Amino acid sequence: MSLAITRRQVIGTLAAAPWFVRHARAADVPRFALGIASGHPRPDRLVLWTRLSGADLPERVDVSWELAHDEAFTRIAARGTEVAEAAWAHSVHAEPQGLEAGHWYWYRFSALGQRSAVGRTRTAPAADAAASLRFAIASCQRWDHNHYAAWRHLATQELDLVLFLGDYIYEYASPPTAVRLHDGPTTLTLDDYRARYAQYKSDPALQAAHALAPWLTVWDDHEIENDYAAGTPQGGPEPLFASRRAAATQAYWEHMPFPKAWRPRGSDLRIYERYDWGTLARIHTLDDRQYRDVQACPRPNRNGSNTVAFKDCPALVDPRRSLLGAQQERWLADGWDTERPWNLVAQQTLMARFSWTDPARGGGTYWTDGWDGYAASRQRLLQGVAERQLPGAVVLGGDVHAHYVADLKVDYDDAKAPVVASEFCGTSISSNGMAQSRVSAALPHNPHLHYARSDQRGYVSFTLDTKRLQAQLHAVLDPKNPASEVNVAARFAVELGRPGPQAS
């Protein structure tokens, strides 16, 4: 099915007023100003999302939704009504079921005399159906660092799925010199987090990306607080952190296309899950934040990340430490798919080892918030891939605000150790990265890295079939310009049965 009409509409929408305006009378308060979204695609069902906007909303509002086979809505596939409640930020999580597998649909919402934008979504292929997959990974969209030219560009691509890998919002207050200011101070309360999501979702480029295709989303730390680990905040014990974490968790569910069954109780929200894409691939979405052990060897009087020499921090290789937690590690180990050719692991950060100094001299120097701070946990995961002889294991990540392409090995200290999987860690949509000179200086210590650019903002797009994964690394030319051009900075491919990306 062609995307030509949809792509023209997206471009036209970005150049003009927000979509909701054409459905509202001039005197009306826009009720769909935060856009629409879809996600959680299964062969027979998916989730449709919106949140009503504007002041003076009733406590409970009936919101109608329609899902159609065509963009003109002449053939309705499903329709229904959800009640948007003030207790849940007037968010809507509609769940049409009994749908056709591997099928594209259009959807929209209506409430209070207004109609939303139209979005496009699709179901996953049937479990026994041959399939291909076009998808993108993205992460780290800090509002006050740069504009969303990357989303504007992604919204014109032909994609079946978008994987968002963490840091949907940032909790900080903005410095006065920011490109565009966060509304309000550091987020602490439920109202704070809701307002921050509303600000991010007001961006028309992000709205267009959501309307393009279904999303699978996982969080990282900034949805709650920088560098938190399990129930431990970055700065040490905080009497109000438990309530802050619960508020942030609720706001996250309210603003993502998650099923109603995932509605959190306090801070209890399980987001790790599996999604099968026909006979082609299994996608494992992980949570490497809330179940992890606290970071190793923190700075004095402080929790959170640190950069430490291996010789000074034995905890880096403590086999008891886990980034995923014991239960999630077992769940992943039990869920590797040996029937489908591809296993895609969608998680938050760089998995490949990255040493800032020569590992041959003292063991290297490592950042403790990523997989390097939990080396035994990484080794267990990759050992499972090796033992099952998975022909197409690919790890997808974000978090570090840089494009990385890497070989994954069980033992990085053995130069002859085989490559067992491939990694694509995408850079940030808009969050600033470190100086490229620092990354370039470290490359000689990390020969398993094929590409490393911290000076690029953007995303990564992929085309997957039964024999090959093709990747394009997209880079924004001017992140401070919302209309910036976006170029393909590099191309790589992974051949089934030959772990390790190759330049193409």
SVG drawing of the C-alpha trace seen along z (x, -y; Angstrom):
<svg xmlns="http://www.w3.org/2000/svg" viewBox="-21 -33 70 57">
<polyline fill="none" stroke="black" stroke-width="0.4" points="0.0,0.0 1.4,-3.4 2.1,-6.1 2.2,-8.9 -1.1,-10.6 -0.2,-10.2 3.3,-11.7 1.9,-14.7 -0.5,-15.3 2.2,-15.1 4.4,-17.6 1.5,-19.9 0.4,-19.6 3.9,-20.5 4.0,-23.5 0.6,-24.8 -1.4,-24.9 -1.9,-21.9 -4.3,-19.3 -7.0,-19.9 -7.6,-23.5 -9.5,-22.4 -12.0,-20.5 -12.7,-23.3 -14.7,-26.5 -12.7,-29.6 -14.3,-30.1 -13.6,-26.6 -10.9,-25.5 -9.0,-22.8 -9.7,-19.4 -7.2,-17.3 -4.2,-19.6 -1.9,-16.9 -2.4,-14.7 -3.1,-11.0 -1.1,-7.8 -1.3,-4.1 0.8,-1.2 1.0,2.3 0.2,4.0 -0.9,7.6 -2.3,9.6 -5.9,9.0 -5.7,5.9 -3.9,2.7 -4.2,-0.4 -5.4,-3.9 -4.5,-6.8 -5.4,-10.5 -5.7,-12.9 -8.2,-15.7 -6.8,-19.2 -8.0,-22.5 -9.4,-24.0 -12.8,-23.4 -13.1,-19.7 -15.8,-17.8 -14.7,-15.1 -15.8,-12.4 -16.1,-12.9 -17.4,-10.4 -14.9,-10.1 -15.9,-8.3 -13.3,-6.5 -13.4,-5.0 -11.1,-2.6 -11.5,-2.4 -10.1,-0.5 -9.8,-3.7 -8.7,-7.2 -12.1,-8.6 -13.8,-6.4 -16.3,-5.0 -15.6,-1.4 -15.6,-1.3 -13.8,1.7 -14.5,0.9 -15.9,-1.9 -16.6,-2.5 -16.7,-5.0 -14.3,-5.4 -14.8,-7.6 -11.9,-10.0 -11.6,-10.7 -9.9,-13.6 -8.3,-11.1 -6.3,-9.8 -5.6,-13.1 -8.5,-12.6 -6.4,-10.1 -8.0,-7.6 -6.7,-4.0 -9.1,-2.4 -8.5,1.3 -10.2,2.4 -10.1,6.2 -11.0,8.8 -9.0,7.0 -7.4,8.4 -3.8,9.4 -1.1,7.5 -3.6,4.8 -3.3,1.0 -6.1,-1.1 -7.0,-4.8 -8.4,-6.1 -9.8,-9.2 -11.5,-10.5 -14.5,-12.8 -15.5,-14.5 -17.2,-17.8 -18.2,-18.6 -14.7,-18.3 -12.8,-15.7 -9.1,-14.8 -6.5,-14.4 -6.5,-11.2 -3.8,-8.6 -2.6,-5.6 -1.8,-2.3 -1.5,1.4 -1.8,4.8 1.1,7.2 1.2,10.0 -0.3,13.4 2.0,15.7 2.3,18.0 2.5,15.3 5.6,14.4 6.5,10.8 9.0,8.0 9.4,5.1 10.3,1.4 11.0,-0.3 12.9,-3.0 14.5,-3.5 14.6,-6.8 15.2,-8.1 16.2,-11.1 14.1,-14.1 15.0,-16.8 12.8,-19.8 15.1,-22.6 18.2,-21.4 17.1,-21.4 14.1,-21.2 12.5,-18.1 13.7,-18.1 14.5,-14.4 10.8,-13.7 9.7,-15.9 11.9,-13.8 10.9,-10.4 7.3,-11.3 7.8,-11.3 9.3,-7.7 7.6,-4.5 7.6,-2.6 5.6,0.2 6.7,-0.5 8.5,-3.0 10.5,-1.8 11.0,-4.6 13.8,-3.5 13.6,-5.9 13.8,-9.5 10.5,-10.7 10.5,-13.7 13.2,-15.3 12.5,-16.3 14.8,-19.3 14.0,-23.0 15.5,-24.9 18.5,-27.2 17.6,-30.7 19.8,-30.2 17.9,-27.1 16.8,-26.8 13.2,-26.6 12.2,-26.6 10.6,-23.9 7.3,-25.1 7.7,-25.0 10.4,-23.9 11.8,-20.4 9.0,-17.9 8.0,-16.5 4.3,-16.1 1.7,-14.4 0.6,-17.8 4.2,-18.6 4.7,-15.5 1.4,-15.8 2.3,-19.4 5.7,-18.3 4.2,-15.5 1.6,-18.0 4.4,-20.4 6.3,-17.7 3.2,-16.4 2.3,-19.8 5.1,-19.7 3.6,-19.1 6.6,-17.1 6.3,-14.6 2.5,-14.5 3.1,-13.6 5.6,-10.8 3.0,-9.3 0.3,-9.5 2.5,-7.7 2.5,-4.2 2.2,-2.3 4.8,-2.7 6.4,-0.4 7.8,-2.4 10.1,-1.8 11.3,-4.3 14.7,-5.1 15.5,-7.4 14.4,-10.9 10.7,-9.9 11.2,-9.8 14.7,-11.2 18.2,-11.1 20.2,-8.0 17.7,-6.6 18.0,-2.8 15.1,-0.8 13.7,-2.8 16.9,-4.7 17.2,-8.3 20.4,-9.8 21.2,-12.1 20.7,-9.7 17.7,-9.1 14.8,-11.4 11.6,-11.2 9.4,-12.2 11.0,-10.1 8.4,-7.3 5.6,-9.6 7.5,-11.3 8.1,-8.0 4.5,-6.9 3.4,-10.2 5.8,-9.9 4.8,-6.3 1.1,-7.3 1.8,-10.2 3.9,-7.9 1.0,-5.4 -1.4,-8.2 0.5,-9.5 1.6,-6.3 -0.5,-4.0 -0.5,-1.3 -3.4,1.1 -5.8,0.4 -4.5,3.6 -1.1,1.9 -2.7,-0.9 -0.2,-1.2 -0.7,-0.9 1.7,-3.3 5.0,-2.8 4.3,0.8 4.3,0.8 5.8,3.7 6.8,2.6 9.0,5.5 7.1,7.6 7.5,9.6 6.0,8.9 6.1,11.4 6.1,10.1 4.8,13.0 7.4,15.6 10.1,13.0 11.1,11.7 10.5,11.6 10.9,8.2 11.9,8.2 11.3,4.8 13.3,4.6 13.3,2.4 16.9,1.8 16.0,-0.9 13.6,0.0 14.9,3.6 18.6,2.9 21.0,2.9 22.3,-0.5 25.3,-1.7 28.7,-0.4 31.3,-2.6 29.4,-5.9 31.0,-9.2 31.1,-10.1 27.8,-11.0 25.9,-10.4 24.2,-7.6 24.0,-7.4 26.5,-7.0 30.3,-7.4 33.3,-6.8 35.7,-4.5 38.9,-2.5 38.4,1.3 41.2,1.8 39.5,-0.5 36.0,1.0 35.7,4.8 31.9,4.5 31.9,3.9 32.3,7.7 30.3,8.9 28.2,11.8 25.4,11.0 24.7,7.6 22.1,7.3 20.9,4.5 17.6,6.2 16.9,7.9 16.9,11.7 13.3,12.2 13.6,10.2 16.9,12.0 15.1,15.4 12.2,14.1 14.5,13.1 16.6,16.2 13.4,18.3 12.0,16.3 14.7,16.4 13.0,17.5 14.8,20.3 12.2,20.6 12.1,17.1 15.3,15.9 15.6,12.6 15.5,11.7 15.4,7.9 16.2,6.7 14.9,3.2 16.4,1.7 17.7,-1.6 21.5,-2.0 24.7,-0.9 25.4,2.8 28.9,3.1 31.8,2.6 33.2,-1.0 36.4,-1.7 37.8,-5.2 41.3,-3.9 43.3,-0.9 41.9,2.3 45.3,3.9 46.6,1.4 44.7,1.9 41.5,3.3 40.1,0.1 37.8,-2.7 34.0,-2.5 30.8,-4.4 28.7,-2.7 25.2,-3.6 25.2,-1.4 26.0,2.3 29.6,1.7 28.5,1.2 26.9,4.7 29.3,6.7 28.3,10.1 24.6,9.4 25.7,8.5 27.8,11.7 24.8,13.9 22.6,12.3 25.0,12.8 26.0,16.3 22.4,17.2 22.4,15.9 25.6,18.0 24.3,21.2 21.1,21.1 23.1,20.2 20.6,17.5 21.4,16.6 20.0,13.0 20.3,11.5 20.3,7.6 20.4,5.3 18.8,1.8 19.6,-1.0 19.7,-4.7 20.4,-6.8 24.0,-7.8 23.3,-10.6 25.5,-9.1 25.3,-6.8 27.1,-3.5 27.3,-0.4 29.1,2.5 29.9,6.2 28.7,7.9 30.9,10.6 30.6,12.7 34.3,12.0 35.7,8.7 39.1,9.5 39.6,12.4 40.5,11.0 39.6,14.3 36.2,14.5 33.4,14.8 30.9,12.1 27.5,13.4 25.2,10.5 25.0,7.0 24.2,3.7 22.8,0.4 22.6,-2.3 20.8,-5.3 21.6,-8.9 19.2,-11.3 16.4,-13.0 17.4,-16.4 19.4,-15.9 23.0,-17.2 25.9,-14.8 29.4,-14.9 32.3,-16.3 33.2,-14.1 36.9,-14.5 36.4,-12.4 34.7,-9.6 37.3,-9.6 40.1,-9.4 38.5,-6.3 38.0,-4.4 41.4,-2.7 40.5,-1.1 37.3,0.3 38.0,2.1 34.6,3.8 33.0,0.4 32.3,-0.2 30.9,-3.7 30.8,-6.2 29.5,-9.8 28.3,-11.8 28.0,-15.0 25.0,-13.8 21.3,-14.1 18.8,-11.9 17.5,-8.4 18.1,-5.0 15.8,-3.4 15.8,0.3 14.5,2.7 14.3,6.3 13.6,9.4 14.3,13.1 18.0,12.8 19.1,9.3 18.8,6.3 19.6,2.9 20.2,-0.2 20.4,-3.9 21.8,-6.3 20.1,-9.6 21.7,-12.9 20.2,-16.3 22.3,-19.0 21.2,-21.9 19.5,-20.6 18.5,-24.2 16.4,-24.5 13.0,-22.8 13.0,-22.6 16.6,-21.3 17.6,-18.9 18.4,-15.3 21.0,-13.3 21.9,-9.6 25.3,-9.6 26.0,-5.9 24.6,-2.6 25.2,0.8 23.8,4.3 23.6,7.5 23.4,10.8 21.4,13.6 23.8,16.1 26.7,13.7 26.7,11.7 28.3,8.3 27.3,5.2 29.0,4.5 29.3,1.1 27.1,1.0"/>
</svg>
